[in-house]
Amino acid sequence: MNQFDTVQLISLLGFLVLAVGALAGQRLQWKKGLVMALTWAGLFVLVFLFVDLVRS
């Protein structure tokens, strides 16, 4: 992992925090909020893996 991968990972985690904060602002039920947060996390992981695959 080089310095650019680290920056990319930190930015993806920051985007995830923003998404979770937006969901918390909607005052959803815990179960629905957790499902949506896990969906977002899965999407970010898929994008990260896709970008890593394309760059290799």
Contacts in CASP RR format, 6 or more apart in sequence:
PFRMAT RR
TARGET T0000
AUTHOR 0000-0000-0000
METHOD contacts of the structure
MODEL  1
MNQFDTVQLISLLGFLVLAVGALAGQRLQWKKGLVMALTWAGLFVLVFLF
VDLVRS
5 52 0 8 1.000
8 48 0 8 1.000
8 51 0 8 1.000
9 48 0 8 1.000
12 44 0 8 1.000
12 47 0 8 1.000
12 48 0 8 1.000
15 44 0 8 1.000
16 40 0 8 1.000
16 41 0 8 1.000
16 44 0 8 1.000
19 37 0 8 1.000
19 40 0 8 1.000
20 37 0 8 1.000
20 40 0 8 1.000
23 33 0 8 1.000
23 36 0 8 1.000
23 37 0 8 1.000
23 40 0 8 1.000
28 36 0 8 1.000
END
